[in-house]
């Protein structure tokens, strides 16, 4: 039973990776061939990079002397309230598909990819900043 459960989980994960454009599956007579796709324009990766850019930008504002450190080291248990708020905004954004899906869909739209990318990343930065400000105002009772 455990083997079948793991097999089903693997198939589900494979199908999700194919649906999101990370891998391709080609069926031959003997076996399935799985390959990674060209990820340079994968919208999930691009949105993830946009989020990481925003995080590093905000860290540069609140901790200008810490810019050279890795992002991971900034998010320990000793962070300021502002950086903790950044963490909460990002966690909410990546945890709720209805928040990030519009950005994914825009990157998948037809048109000049460079223009779509620049516009989408700018809007993503604005979206995250607005979410941050809304949470900060809510915490400070300034709604």
Secondary structure, DSSP 8 states (H G I E B T S, - for coil): -HHHHHHHHHHHHHHHHHHTTSEEEEE-SS-EEEEE---TT-HHHHHHHHHHHHHHHHHHHH-GGGTTS-HHHHSSTT--HHHHHHHHHHHHHHH-HHHHHHHHHHHHSSS-HHHHHHHHHHHHHHHHHHHHHHHHHHHTT--
